Each structure stands twice: as structure tokens, then as C-alpha cells.
Amino acid sequence: MDAIKILDKKEDLNWDYDEEADVLYISTGQPVPAVGLDVGDGVIVRYRQDTREFVGLTVIGVRQRCLTALSKEG
């Protein structure tokens, strides 16, 4: 399997948070068709299949992750 090109281009990152679902969506540039690769622990990397270029990231359970991290620091 070829490596996925992570942030090869320095485009603006866009993000959207779905509060009801507690999911953070991060993407680069304009939306494009992409393949999702579940890398575990509620994180999905999205990339263009033809160029293997990174186009986005989905993080499930962001609120809970933050609360857990903050409680460990306190």
C-alpha cells in the first residue's frame, strides 16, 4: 500500500463540529470524493483514492476526549 500524502499542499483547513453527534470534521480545500480509512480510536482519515492525497479527518467523540484529557491534568 502506498503512503498517504499528508498535507502536501498548504491549503486552508476547514472544520465543522456536529455538537449533537459529537463529531469533528476537518478538511482541506473544496470537498472532493474521498475514501475513508478507519485508523482506530474513533479517527477516520479521508483521502483521494487516485492521488492518495489527504483531504480530511473525522474525529468521533471530541467532547469526551477533551473532558477526559482535562480531568487527567487536573
PDB file of N, H, CA, C and O in Angstrom:
ATOM      1  N   MET A   1       0.842  -1.181   0.000  1.00  0.00           N
ATOM      2  CA  MET A   1       0.000   0.000   0.000  1.00  0.00           C
ATOM      3  C   MET A   1       0.883   1.239   0.000  1.00  0.00           C
ATOM      4  O   MET A   1       1.796   1.362   0.817  1.00  0.00           O
ATOM      5  N   ASP A   2       0.607   2.155  -0.919  1.00  0.00           N
ATOM      6  H   ASP A   2      -0.134   2.056  -1.583  1.00  0.00           H
ATOM      7  CA  ASP A   2       1.354   3.413  -0.982  1.00  0.00           C
ATOM      8  C   ASP A   2       0.993   4.301   0.197  1.00  0.00           C
ATOM      9  O   ASP A   2      -0.112   4.222   0.735  1.00  0.00           O
ATOM     10  N   ALA A   3       1.927   5.138   0.590  1.00  0.00           N
ATOM     11  H   ALA A   3       2.825   5.202   0.153  1.00  0.00           H
ATOM     12  CA  ALA A   3       1.692   6.072   1.688  1.00  0.00           C
ATOM     13  C   ALA A   3       0.686   7.135   1.272  1.00  0.00           C
ATOM     14  O   ALA A   3       0.603   7.501   0.100  1.00  0.00           O
ATOM     15  N   ILE A   4      -0.071   7.622   2.237  1.00  0.00           N
ATOM     16  H   ILE A   4      -0.003   7.324   3.189  1.00  0.00           H
ATOM     17  CA  ILE A   4      -0.996   8.727   2.001  1.00  0.00           C
ATOM     18  C   ILE A   4      -0.221  10.020   2.190  1.00  0.00           C
ATOM     19  O   ILE A   4       0.510  10.173   3.169  1.00  0.00           O
ATOM     20  N   LYS A   5      -0.378  10.950   1.259  1.00  0.00           N
ATOM     21  H   LYS A   5      -0.971  10.826   0.463  1.00  0.00           H
ATOM     22  CA  LYS A   5       0.333  12.229   1.319  1.00  0.00           C
ATOM     23  C   LYS A   5      -0.398  13.146   2.298  1.00  0.00           C
ATOM     24  O   LYS A   5      -1.499  13.618   2.015  1.00  0.00           O
ATOM     25  N   ILE A   6       0.211  13.389   3.425  1.00  0.00           N
ATOM     26  H   ILE A   6       1.106  13.006   3.655  1.00  0.00           H
ATOM     27  CA  ILE A   6      -0.407  14.213   4.461  1.00  0.00           C
ATOM     28  C   ILE A   6      -0.006  15.668   4.278  1.00  0.00           C
ATOM     29  O   ILE A   6       1.175  16.009   4.342  1.00  0.00           O
ATOM     30  N   LEU A   7      -0.988  16.514   4.053  1.00  0.00           N
ATOM     31  H   LEU A   7      -1.948  16.237   4.001  1.00  0.00           H
ATOM     32  CA  LEU A   7      -0.800  17.956   3.928  1.00  0.00           C
ATOM     33  C   LEU A   7       0.358  18.321   3.009  1.00  0.00           C
ATOM     34  O   LEU A   7       1.209  19.141   3.356  1.00  0.00           O
ATOM     35  N   ASP A   8       0.379  17.706   1.840  1.00  0.00           N
ATOM     36  H   ASP A   8      -0.312  17.041   1.558  1.00  0.00           H
ATOM     37  CA  ASP A   8       1.393  18.004   0.828  1.00  0.00           C
ATOM     38  C   ASP A   8       1.294  19.463   0.381  1.00  0.00           C
ATOM     39  O   ASP A   8       2.305  20.115   0.122  1.00  0.00           O
ATOM     40  N   LYS A   9       0.062  19.962   0.297  1.00  0.00           N
ATOM     41  H   LYS A   9      -0.760  19.432   0.508  1.00  0.00           H
ATOM     42  CA  LYS A   9      -0.179  21.357  -0.075  1.00  0.00           C
ATOM     43  C   LYS A   9      -0.617  22.110   1.174  1.00  0.00           C
ATOM     44  O   LYS A   9      -1.357  21.576   1.999  1.00  0.00           O
ATOM     45  N   LYS A  10      -0.173  23.313   1.308  1.00  0.00           N
ATOM     46  H   LYS A  10       0.429  23.747   0.637  1.00  0.00           H
ATOM     47  CA  LYS A  10      -0.502  24.113   2.485  1.00  0.00           C
ATOM     48  C   LYS A  10      -1.802  24.897   2.257  1.00  0.00           C
ATOM     49  O   LYS A  10      -1.805  26.127   2.219  1.00  0.00           O
ATOM     50  N   GLU A  11      -2.893  24.158   2.110  1.00  0.00           N
ATOM     51  H   GLU A  11      -2.890  23.159   2.141  1.00  0.00           H
ATOM     52  CA  GLU A  11      -4.195  24.791   1.912  1.00  0.00           C
ATOM     53  C   GLU A  11      -4.808  25.130   3.263  1.00  0.00           C
ATOM     54  O   GLU A  11      -4.392  24.621   4.303  1.00  0.00           O
ATOM     55  N   ASP A  12      -5.803  26.001   3.217  1.00  0.00           N
ATOM     56  H   ASP A  12      -6.141  26.415   2.372  1.00  0.00           H
ATOM     57  CA  ASP A  12      -6.540  26.315   4.430  1.00  0.00           C
ATOM     58  C   ASP A  12      -7.271  25.078   4.919  1.00  0.00           C
ATOM     59  O   ASP A  12      -7.820  24.308   4.131  1.00  0.00           O
ATOM     60  N   LEU A  13      -7.268  24.903   6.217  1.00  0.00           N
ATOM     61  H   LEU A  13      -6.821  25.529   6.857  1.00  0.00           H
ATOM     62  CA  LEU A  13      -8.043  23.823   6.807  1.00  0.00           C
ATOM     63  C   LEU A  13      -9.417  24.360   7.160  1.00  0.00           C
ATOM     64  O   LEU A  13      -9.545  25.456   7.706  1.00  0.00           O
ATOM     65  N   ASN A  14     -10.431  23.591   6.851  1.00  0.00           N
ATOM     66  H   ASN A  14     -10.326  22.701   6.408  1.00  0.00           H
ATOM     67  CA  ASN A  14     -11.805  23.925   7.210  1.00  0.00           C
ATOM     68  C   ASN A  14     -12.269  22.909   8.239  1.00  0.00           C
ATOM     69  O   ASN A  14     -11.849  21.752   8.217  1.00  0.00           O
ATOM     70  N   TRP A  15     -13.133  23.346   9.134  1.00  0.00           N
ATOM     71  H   TRP A  15     -13.475  24.286   9.152  1.00  0.00           H
ATOM     72  CA  TRP A  15     -13.642  22.403  10.110  1.00  0.00           C
ATOM     73  C   TRP A  15     -15.107  22.672  10.399  1.00  0.00           C
ATOM     74  O   TRP A  15     -15.608  23.781  10.212  1.00  0.00           O
ATOM     75  N   ASP A  16     -15.773  21.631  10.856  1.00  0.00           N
ATOM     76  H   ASP A  16     -15.366  20.730  11.008  1.00  0.00           H
ATOM     77  CA  ASP A  16     -17.173  21.717  11.243  1.00  0.00           C
ATOM     78  C   ASP A  16     -17.367  20.748  12.403  1.00  0.00           C
ATOM     79  O   ASP A  16     -16.895  19.612  12.366  1.00  0.00           O
ATOM     80  N   TYR A  17     -18.066  21.211  13.427  1.00  0.00           N
ATOM     81  H   TYR A  17     -18.450  22.134  13.458  1.00  0.00           H
ATOM     82  CA  TYR A  17     -18.319  20.364  14.583  1.00  0.00           C
ATOM     83  C   TYR A  17     -19.807  20.097  14.681  1.00  0.00           C
ATOM     84  O   TYR A  17     -20.604  21.034  14.723  1.00  0.00           O
ATOM     85  N   ASP A  18     -20.189  18.833  14.718  1.00  0.00           N
ATOM     86  H   ASP A  18     -19.541  18.072  14.684  1.00  0.00           H
ATOM     87  CA  ASP A  18     -21.579  18.423  14.904  1.00  0.00           C
ATOM     88  C   ASP A  18     -21.760  18.154  16.393  1.00  0.00           C
ATOM     89  O   ASP A  18     -21.386  17.097  16.902  1.00  0.00           O
ATOM     90  N   GLU A  19     -22.342  19.134  17.078  1.00  0.00           N
ATOM     91  H   GLU A  19     -22.646  19.993  16.665  1.00  0.00           H
ATOM     92  CA  GLU A  19     -22.464  19.044  18.534  1.00  0.00           C
ATOM     93  C   GLU A  19     -23.346  17.874  18.962  1.00  0.00           C
ATOM     94  O   GLU A  19     -23.037  17.178  19.929  1.00  0.00           O
ATOM     95  N   GLU A  20     -24.431  17.665  18.247  1.00  0.00           N
ATOM     96  H   GLU A  20     -24.682  18.231  17.462  1.00  0.00           H
ATOM     97  CA  GLU A  20     -25.360  16.586  18.605  1.00  0.00           C
ATOM     98  C   GLU A  20     -24.687  15.212  18.505  1.00  0.00           C
ATOM     99  O   GLU A  20     -24.875  14.362  19.376  1.00  0.00           O
ATOM    100  N   ALA A  21     -23.913  14.998  17.454  1.00  0.00           N
ATOM    101  H   ALA A  21     -23.760  15.688  16.746  1.00  0.00           H
ATOM    102  CA  ALA A  21     -23.236  13.713  17.250  1.00  0.00           C
ATOM    103  C   ALA A  21     -21.861  13.674  17.914  1.00  0.00           C
ATOM    104  O   ALA A  21     -21.260  12.605  18.017  1.00  0.00           O
ATOM    105  N   ASP A  22     -21.353  14.829  18.368  1.00  0.00           N
ATOM    106  H   ASP A  22     -21.842  15.697  18.284  1.00  0.00           H
ATOM    107  CA  ASP A  22     -20.015  14.959  18.948  1.00  0.00           C
ATOM    108  C   ASP A  22     -18.943  14.455  17.979  1.00  0.00           C
ATOM    109  O   ASP A  22     -18.116  13.604  18.308  1.00  0.00           O
ATOM    110  N   VAL A  23     -18.997  15.021  16.766  1.00  0.00           N
ATOM    111  H   VAL A  23     -19.669  15.711  16.499  1.00  0.00           H
ATOM    112  CA  VAL A  23     -18.056  14.634  15.713  1.00  0.00           C
ATOM    113  C   VAL A  23     -17.429  15.895  15.121  1.00  0.00           C
ATOM    114  O   VAL A  23     -18.130  16.854  14.797  1.00  0.00           O
ATOM    115  N   LEU A  24     -16.102  15.885  14.984  1.00  0.00           N
ATOM    116  H   LEU A  24     -15.533  15.106  15.247  1.00  0.00           H
ATOM    117  CA  LEU A  24     -15.363  16.982  14.371  1.00  0.00           C
ATOM    118  C   LEU A  24     -14.914  16.551  12.981  1.00  0.00           C
ATOM    119  O   LEU A  24     -14.291  15.503  12.810  1.00  0.00           O
ATOM    120  N   TYR A  25     -15.246  17.384  11.985  1.00  0.00           N
ATOM    121  H   TYR A  25     -15.752  18.235  12.124  1.00  0.00           H
ATOM    122  CA  TYR A  25     -14.850  17.128  10.604  1.00  0.00           C
ATOM    123  C   TYR A  25     -13.821  18.182  10.207  1.00  0.00           C
ATOM    124  O   TYR A  25     -14.085  19.378  10.331  1.00  0.00           O
ATOM    125  N   ILE A  26     -12.669  17.761   9.737  1.00  0.00           N
ATOM    126  H   ILE A  26     -12.454  16.790   9.636  1.00  0.00           H
ATOM    127  CA  ILE A  26     -11.621  18.669   9.277  1.00  0.00           C
ATOM    128  C   ILE A  26     -11.339  18.328   7.822  1.00  0.00           C
ATOM    129  O   ILE A  26     -11.204  17.157   7.468  1.00  0.00           O
ATOM    130  N   SER A  27     -11.249  19.364   6.967  1.00  0.00           N
ATOM    131  H   SER A  27     -11.359  20.316   7.254  1.00  0.00           H
ATOM    132  CA  SER A  27     -10.979  19.101   5.552  1.00  0.00           C
ATOM    133  C   SER A  27     -10.052  20.166   4.990  1.00  0.00           C
ATOM    134  O   SER A  27      -9.907  21.253   5.550  1.00  0.00           O
ATOM    135  N   THR A  28      -9.427  19.826   3.867  1.00  0.00           N
ATOM    136  H   THR A  28      -9.545  18.943   3.411  1.00  0.00           H
ATOM    137  CA  THR A  28      -8.558  20.763   3.163  1.00  0.00           C
ATOM    138  C   THR A  28      -9.210  21.127   1.844  1.00  0.00           C
ATOM    139  O   THR A  28      -9.706  20.254   1.131  1.00  0.00           O
ATOM    140  N   GLY A  29      -9.213  22.397   1.517  1.00  0.00           N
ATOM    141  H   GLY A  29      -8.810  23.106   2.096  1.00  0.00           H
ATOM    142  CA  GLY A  29      -9.741  22.831   0.225  1.00  0.00           C
ATOM    143  C   GLY A  29     -11.215  22.520   0.040  1.00  0.00           C
ATOM    144  O   GLY A  29     -11.958  22.351   1.007  1.00  0.00           O
ATOM    145  N   GLN A  30     -11.623  22.448  -1.211  1.00  0.00           N
ATOM    146  H   GLN A  30     -11.020  22.586  -1.997  1.00  0.00           H
ATOM    147  CA  GLN A  30     -13.011  22.171  -1.568  1.00  0.00           C
ATOM    148  C   GLN A  30     -13.314  20.682  -1.392  1.00  0.00           C
ATOM    149  O   GLN A  30     -12.422  19.846  -1.534  1.00  0.00           O
ATOM    150  N   PRO A  31     -14.579  20.349  -1.079  1.00  0.00           N
ATOM    151  CA  PRO A  31     -14.943  18.934  -0.938  1.00  0.00           C
ATOM    152  C   PRO A  31     -14.690  18.156  -2.231  1.00  0.00           C
ATOM    153  O   PRO A  31     -14.980  18.641  -3.325  1.00  0.00           O
ATOM    154  N   VAL A  32     -14.155  16.968  -2.094  1.00  0.00           N
ATOM    155  H   VAL A  32     -13.920  16.574  -1.205  1.00  0.00           H
ATOM    156  CA  VAL A  32     -13.901  16.071  -3.227  1.00  0.00           C
ATOM    157  C   VAL A  32     -14.291  14.653  -2.809  1.00  0.00           C
ATOM    158  O   VAL A  32     -14.312  14.342  -1.618  1.00  0.00           O
ATOM    159  N   PRO A  33     -14.599  13.798  -3.775  1.00  0.00           N
ATOM    160  CA  PRO A  33     -14.867  12.396  -3.432  1.00  0.00           C
ATOM    161  C   PRO A  33     -13.639  11.800  -2.744  1.00  0.00           C
ATOM    162  O   PRO A  33     -12.508  12.025  -3.176  1.00  0.00           O
ATOM    163  N   ALA A  34     -13.865  11.046  -1.683  1.00  0.00           N
ATOM    164  H   ALA A  34     -14.783  10.863  -1.333  1.00  0.00           H
ATOM    165  CA  ALA A  34     -12.740  10.522  -0.913  1.00  0.00           C
ATOM    166  C   ALA A  34     -13.061   9.152  -0.336  1.00  0.00           C
ATOM    167  O   ALA A  34     -14.219   8.745  -0.236  1.00  0.00           O
ATOM    168  N   VAL A  35     -12.004   8.464   0.036  1.00  0.00           N
ATOM    169  H   VAL A  35     -11.064   8.794  -0.045  1.00  0.00           H
ATOM    170  CA  VAL A  35     -12.095   7.174   0.708  1.00  0.00           C
ATOM    171  C   VAL A  35     -11.786   7.408   2.177  1.00  0.00           C
ATOM    172  O   VAL A  35     -10.874   8.165   2.511  1.00  0.00           O
ATOM    173  N   GLY A  36     -12.543   6.761   3.057  1.00  0.00           N
ATOM    174  H   GLY A  36     -13.284   6.147   2.786  1.00  0.00           H
ATOM    175  CA  GLY A  36     -12.279   6.866   4.480  1.00  0.00           C
ATOM    176  C   GLY A  36     -11.499   5.664   4.977  1.00  0.00           C
ATOM    177  O   GLY A  36     -11.827   4.523   4.652  1.00  0.00           O
ATOM    178  N   LEU A  37     -10.468   5.921   5.764  1.00  0.00           N
ATOM    179  H   LEU A  37     -10.201   6.848   6.028  1.00  0.00           H
ATOM    180  CA  LEU A  37      -9.653   4.859   6.347  1.00  0.00           C
ATOM    181  C   LEU A  37      -9.749   4.975   7.865  1.00  0.00           C
ATOM    182  O   LEU A  37      -9.255   5.938   8.452  1.00  0.00           O
ATOM    183  N   ASP A  38     -10.380   3.997   8.492  1.00  0.00           N
ATOM    184  H   ASP A  38     -10.781   3.215   8.015  1.00  0.00           H
ATOM    185  CA  ASP A  38     -10.527   3.988   9.943  1.00  0.00           C
ATOM    186  C   ASP A  38      -9.185   3.599  10.554  1.00  0.00           C
ATOM    187  O   ASP A  38      -8.737   2.459  10.423  1.00  0.00           O
ATOM    188  N   VAL A  39      -8.549   4.561  11.222  1.00  0.00           N
ATOM    189  H   VAL A  39      -8.913   5.487  11.328  1.00  0.00           H
ATOM    190  CA  VAL A  39      -7.244   4.298  11.825  1.00  0.00           C
ATOM    191  C   VAL A  39      -7.365   3.927  13.301  1.00  0.00           C
ATOM    192  O   VAL A  39      -6.363   3.800  14.005  1.00  0.00           O
ATOM    193  N   GLY A  40      -8.587   3.757  13.753  1.00  0.00           N
ATOM    194  H   GLY A  40      -9.401   3.860  13.181  1.00  0.00           H
ATOM    195  CA  GLY A  40      -8.831   3.320  15.118  1.00  0.00           C
ATOM    196  C   GLY A  40      -9.111   4.451  16.078  1.00  0.00           C
ATOM    197  O   GLY A  40      -8.832   5.617  15.799  1.00  0.00           O
ATOM    198  N   ASP A  41      -9.669   4.082  17.214  1.00  0.00           N
ATOM    199  H   ASP A  41      -9.896   3.134  17.440  1.00  0.00           H
ATOM    200  CA  ASP A  41      -9.946   5.021  18.302  1.00  0.00           C
ATOM    201  C   ASP A  41     -10.823   6.187  17.856  1.00  0.00           C
ATOM    202  O   ASP A  41     -10.654   7.307  18.339  1.00  0.00           O
ATOM    203  N   GLY A  42     -11.764   5.934  16.933  1.00  0.00           N
ATOM    204  H   GLY A  42     -11.901   5.025  16.541  1.00  0.00           H
ATOM    205  CA  GLY A  42     -12.702   6.960  16.515  1.00  0.00           C
ATOM    206  C   GLY A  42     -12.146   8.001  15.562  1.00  0.00           C
ATOM    207  O   GLY A  42     -12.704   9.092  15.444  1.00  0.00           O
ATOM    208  N   VAL A  43     -11.057   7.680  14.881  1.00  0.00           N
ATOM    209  H   VAL A  43     -10.604   6.794  14.978  1.00  0.00           H
ATOM    210  CA  VAL A  43     -10.446   8.620  13.939  1.00  0.00           C
ATOM    211  C   VAL A  43     -10.490   8.009  12.535  1.00  0.00           C
ATOM    212  O   VAL A  43     -10.078   6.868  12.324  1.00  0.00           O
ATOM    213  N   ILE A  44     -10.994   8.788  11.589  1.00  0.00           N
ATOM    214  H   ILE A  44     -11.329   9.715  11.760  1.00  0.00           H
ATOM    215  CA  ILE A  44     -11.079   8.356  10.196  1.00  0.00           C
ATOM    216  C   ILE A  44     -10.325   9.355   9.335  1.00  0.00           C
ATOM    217  O   ILE A  44     -10.623  10.549   9.354  1.00  0.00           O
ATOM    218  N   VAL A  45      -9.355   8.869   8.583  1.00  0.00           N
ATOM    219  H   VAL A  45      -9.113   7.898   8.567  1.00  0.00           H
ATOM    220  CA  VAL A  45      -8.584   9.696   7.653  1.00  0.00           C
ATOM    221  C   VAL A  45      -9.258   9.592   6.295  1.00  0.00           C
ATOM    222  O   VAL A  45      -9.565   8.492   5.836  1.00  0.00           O
ATOM    223  N   ARG A  46      -9.492  10.735   5.647  1.00  0.00           N
ATOM    224  H   ARG A  46      -9.243  11.629   6.020  1.00  0.00           H
ATOM    225  CA  ARG A  46     -10.099  10.731   4.314  1.00  0.00           C
ATOM    226  C   ARG A  46      -9.042  11.157   3.303  1.00  0.00           C
ATOM    227  O   ARG A  46      -8.298  12.112   3.526  1.00  0.00           O
ATOM    228  N   TYR A  47      -8.989  10.430   2.182  1.00  0.00           N
ATOM    229  H   TYR A  47      -9.593   9.654   2.001  1.00  0.00           H
ATOM    230  CA  TYR A  47      -8.000  10.738   1.149  1.00  0.00           C
ATOM    231  C   TYR A  47      -8.565  10.433  -0.226  1.00  0.00           C
ATOM    232  O   TYR A  47      -9.470   9.613  -0.382  1.00  0.00           O
ATOM    233  N   ARG A  48      -8.005  11.118  -1.228  1.00  0.00           N
ATOM    234  H   ARG A  48      -7.269  11.784  -1.102  1.00  0.00           H
ATOM    235  CA  ARG A  48      -8.392  10.864  -2.621  1.00  0.00           C
ATOM    236  C   ARG A  48      -7.756   9.553  -3.048  1.00  0.00           C
ATOM    237  O   ARG A  48      -6.551   9.356  -2.893  1.00  0.00           O
ATOM    238  N   GLN A  49      -8.564   8.668  -3.581  1.00  0.00           N
ATOM    239  H   GLN A  49      -9.544   8.827  -3.707  1.00  0.00           H
ATOM    240  CA  GLN A  49      -8.044   7.361  -3.961  1.00  0.00           C
ATOM    241  C   GLN A  49      -7.079   7.451  -5.142  1.00  0.00           C
ATOM    242  O   GLN A  49      -6.104   6.701  -5.202  1.00  0.00           O
ATOM    243  N   ASP A  50      -7.342   8.367  -6.086  1.00  0.00           N
ATOM    244  H   ASP A  50      -8.133   8.976  -6.037  1.00  0.00           H
ATOM    245  CA  ASP A  50      -6.496   8.448  -7.282  1.00  0.00           C
ATOM    246  C   ASP A  50      -5.104   9.007  -6.994  1.00  0.00           C
ATOM    247  O   ASP A  50      -4.121   8.538  -7.566  1.00  0.00           O
ATOM    248  N   THR A  51      -5.011  10.005  -6.113  1.00  0.00           N
ATOM    249  H   THR A  51      -5.810  10.387  -5.649  1.00  0.00           H
ATOM    250  CA  THR A  51      -3.717  10.640  -5.826  1.00  0.00           C
ATOM    251  C   THR A  51      -3.150  10.263  -4.456  1.00  0.00           C
ATOM    252  O   THR A  51      -1.997  10.567  -4.151  1.00  0.00           O
ATOM    253  N   ARG A  52      -3.964   9.602  -3.638  1.00  0.00           N
ATOM    254  H   ARG A  52      -4.901   9.355  -3.887  1.00  0.00           H
ATOM    255  CA  ARG A  52      -3.608   9.243  -2.258  1.00  0.00           C
ATOM    256  C   ARG A  52      -3.296  10.488  -1.427  1.00  0.00           C
ATOM    257  O   ARG A  52      -2.521  10.434  -0.471  1.00  0.00           O
ATOM    258  N   GLU A  53      -3.904  11.594  -1.803  1.00  0.00           N
ATOM    259  H   GLU A  53      -4.534  11.637  -2.579  1.00  0.00           H
ATOM    260  CA  GLU A  53      -3.700  12.864  -1.110  1.00  0.00           C
ATOM    261  C   GLU A  53      -4.707  13.013   0.033  1.00  0.00           C
ATOM    262  O   GLU A  53      -5.903  12.784  -0.150  1.00  0.00           O
ATOM    263  N   PHE A  54      -4.216  13.396   1.200  1.00  0.00           N
ATOM    264  H   PHE A  54      -3.245  13.582   1.348  1.00  0.00           H
ATOM    265  CA  PHE A  54      -5.052  13.645   2.373  1.00  0.00           C
ATOM    266  C   PHE A  54      -6.029  14.775   2.072  1.00  0.00           C
ATOM    267  O   PHE A  54      -5.628  15.832   1.587  1.00  0.00           O
ATOM    268  N   VAL A  55      -7.320  14.552   2.361  1.00  0.00           N
ATOM    269  H   VAL A  55      -7.645  13.692   2.756  1.00  0.00           H
ATOM    270  CA  VAL A  55      -8.305  15.612   2.157  1.00  0.00           C
ATOM    271  C   VAL A  55      -9.132  15.883   3.406  1.00  0.00           C
ATOM    272  O   VAL A  55      -9.895  16.848   3.439  1.00  0.00           O
ATOM    273  N   GLY A  56      -8.996  15.053   4.428  1.00  0.00           N
ATOM    274  H   GLY A  56      -8.376  14.268   4.401  1.00  0.00           H
ATOM    275  CA  GLY A  56      -9.773  15.328   5.615  1.00  0.00           C
ATOM    276  C   GLY A  56      -9.575  14.319   6.728  1.00  0.00           C
ATOM    277  O   GLY A  56      -8.906  13.296   6.581  1.00  0.00           O
ATOM    278  N   LEU A  57     -10.189  14.662   7.846  1.00  0.00           N
ATOM    279  H   LEU A  57     -10.732  15.493   7.965  1.00  0.00           H
ATOM    280  CA  LEU A  57     -10.080  13.857   9.051  1.00  0.00           C
ATOM    281  C   LEU A  57     -11.407  13.961   9.784  1.00  0.00           C
ATOM    282  O   LEU A  57     -11.983  15.044   9.879  1.00  0.00           O
ATOM    283  N   THR A  58     -11.886  12.858  10.294  1.00  0.00           N
ATOM    284  H   THR A  58     -11.417  11.978  10.217  1.00  0.00           H
ATOM    285  CA  THR A  58     -13.092  12.846  11.107  1.00  0.00           C
ATOM    286  C   THR A  58     -12.711  12.300  12.475  1.00  0.00           C
ATOM    287  O   THR A  58     -12.083  11.246  12.579  1.00  0.00           O
ATOM    288  N   VAL A  59     -13.096  13.023  13.523  1.00  0.00           N
ATOM    289  H   VAL A  59     -13.606  13.878  13.439  1.00  0.00           H
ATOM    290  CA  VAL A  59     -12.790  12.585  14.886  1.00  0.00           C
ATOM    291  C   VAL A  59     -14.109  12.441  15.634  1.00  0.00           C
ATOM    292  O   VAL A  59     -14.842  13.412  15.821  1.00  0.00           O
ATOM    293  N   ILE A  60     -14.398  11.222  16.055  1.00  0.00           N
ATOM    294  H   ILE A  60     -13.804  10.432  15.903  1.00  0.00           H
ATOM    295  CA  ILE A  60     -15.642  10.917  16.758  1.00  0.00           C
ATOM    296  C   ILE A  60     -15.396  11.008  18.259  1.00  0.00           C
ATOM    297  O   ILE A  60     -14.395  10.500  18.764  1.00  0.00           O
ATOM    298  N   GLY A  61     -16.318  11.660  18.969  1.00  0.00           N
ATOM    299  H   GLY A  61     -17.131  12.072  18.559  1.00  0.00           H
ATOM    300  CA  GLY A  61     -16.214  11.760  20.419  1.00  0.00           C
ATOM    301  C   GLY A  61     -15.270  12.843  20.904  1.00  0.00           C
ATOM    302  O   GLY A  61     -14.585  12.661  21.911  1.00  0.00           O
ATOM    303  N   VAL A  62     -15.225  13.963  20.207  1.00  0.00           N
ATOM    304  H   VAL A  62     -15.782  14.110  19.390  1.00  0.00           H
ATOM    305  CA  VAL A  62     -14.291  15.046  20.557  1.00  0.00           C
ATOM    306  C   VAL A  62     -14.559  15.600  21.958  1.00  0.00           C
ATOM    307  O   VAL A  62     -13.626  15.792  22.737  1.00  0.00           O
ATOM    308  N   ARG A  63     -15.806  15.851  22.274  1.00  0.00           N
ATOM    309  H   ARG A  63     -16.564  15.695  21.641  1.00  0.00           H
ATOM    310  CA  ARG A  63     -16.137  16.421  23.588  1.00  0.00           C
ATOM    311  C   ARG A  63     -15.624  15.507  24.701  1.00  0.00           C
ATOM    312  O   ARG A  63     -14.970  15.968  25.636  1.00  0.00           O
ATOM    313  N   GLN A  64     -15.921  14.222  24.595  1.00  0.00           N
ATOM    314  H   GLN A  64     -16.453  13.848  23.835  1.00  0.00           H
ATOM    315  CA  GLN A  64     -15.498  13.282  25.630  1.00  0.00           C
ATOM    316  C   GLN A  64     -13.981  13.185  25.712  1.00  0.00           C
ATOM    317  O   GLN A  64     -13.429  13.069  26.806  1.00  0.00           O
ATOM    318  N   ARG A  65     -13.304  13.231  24.574  1.00  0.00           N
ATOM    319  H   ARG A  65     -13.753  13.325  23.685  1.00  0.00           H
ATOM    320  CA  ARG A  65     -11.836  13.193  24.570  1.00  0.00           C
ATOM    321  C   ARG A  65     -11.267  14.392  25.327  1.00  0.00           C
ATOM    322  O   ARG A  65     -10.337  14.251  26.122  1.00  0.00           O
ATOM    323  N   CYS A  66     -11.832  15.565  25.074  1.00  0.00           N
ATOM    324  H   CYS A  66     -12.587  15.679  24.429  1.00  0.00           H
ATOM    325  CA  CYS A  66     -11.359  16.784  25.745  1.00  0.00           C
ATOM    326  C   CYS A  66     -11.616  16.715  27.246  1.00  0.00           C
ATOM    327  O   CYS A  66     -10.737  17.045  28.042  1.00  0.00           O
ATOM    328  N   LEU A  67     -12.815  16.288  27.634  1.00  0.00           N
ATOM    329  H   LEU A  67     -13.529  16.020  26.987  1.00  0.00           H
ATOM    330  CA  LEU A  67     -13.135  16.184  29.057  1.00  0.00           C
ATOM    331  C   LEU A  67     -12.214  15.187  29.757  1.00  0.00           C
ATOM    332  O   LEU A  67     -11.760  15.436  30.874  1.00  0.00           O
ATOM    333  N   THR A  68     -11.943  14.071  29.108  1.00  0.00           N
ATOM    334  H   THR A  68     -12.312  13.869  28.201  1.00  0.00           H
ATOM    335  CA  THR A  68     -11.050  13.066  29.683  1.00  0.00           C
ATOM    336  C   THR A  68      -9.637  13.624  29.840  1.00  0.00           C
ATOM    337  O   THR A  68      -9.010  13.440  30.884  1.00  0.00           O
ATOM    338  N   ALA A  69      -9.136  14.298  28.818  1.00  0.00           N
ATOM    339  H   ALA A  69      -9.645  14.447  27.971  1.00  0.00           H
ATOM    340  CA  ALA A  69      -7.787  14.872  28.873  1.00  0.00           C
ATOM    341  C   ALA A  69      -7.690  15.938  29.961  1.00  0.00           C
ATOM    342  O   ALA A  69      -6.704  15.988  30.696  1.00  0.00           O
ATOM    343  N   LEU A  70      -8.709  16.786  30.065  1.00  0.00           N
ATOM    344  H   LEU A  70      -9.510  16.745  29.468  1.00  0.00           H
ATOM    345  CA  LEU A  70      -8.691  17.842  31.075  1.00  0.00           C
ATOM    346  C   LEU A  70      -8.771  17.271  32.487  1.00  0.00           C
ATOM    347  O   LEU A  70      -8.131  17.792  33.400  1.00  0.00           O
ATOM    348  N   SER A  71      -9.546  16.213  32.676  1.00  0.00           N
ATOM    349  H   SER A  71     -10.066  15.789  31.934  1.00  0.00           H
ATOM    350  CA  SER A  71      -9.664  15.620  34.013  1.00  0.00           C
ATOM    351  C   SER A  71      -8.352  14.961  34.446  1.00  0.00           C
ATOM    352  O   SER A  71      -8.062  14.892  35.640  1.00  0.00           O
ATOM    353  N   LYS A  72      -7.565  14.479  33.493  1.00  0.00           N
ATOM    354  H   LYS A  72      -7.801  14.535  32.523  1.00  0.00           H
ATOM    355  CA  LYS A  72      -6.273  13.874  33.819  1.00  0.00           C
ATOM    356  C   LYS A  72      -5.255  14.931  34.222  1.00  0.00           C
ATOM    357  O   LYS A  72      -4.352  14.656  35.012  1.00  0.00           O
ATOM    358  N   GLU A  73      -5.397  16.149  33.678  1.00  0.00           N
ATOM    359  H   GLU A  73      -6.131  16.372  33.036  1.00  0.00           H
ATOM    360  CA  GLU A  73      -4.470  17.237  34.008  1.00  0.00           C
ATOM    361  C   GLU A  73      -4.773  17.839  35.363  1.00  0.00           C
ATOM    362  O   GLU A  73      -3.869  18.317  36.049  1.00  0.00           O
ATOM    363  N   GLY A  74      -6.044  17.820  35.759  1.00  0.00           N
ATOM    364  H   GLY A  74      -6.778  17.431  35.202  1.00  0.00           H
ATOM    365  CA  GLY A  74      -6.475  18.482  36.978  1.00  0.00           C
ATOM    366  C   GLY A  74      -6.203  17.675  38.177  1.00  0.00           C
ATOM    367  O   GLY A  74      -6.512  18.101  39.290  1.00  0.00           O
TER     368      GLY A  74
END
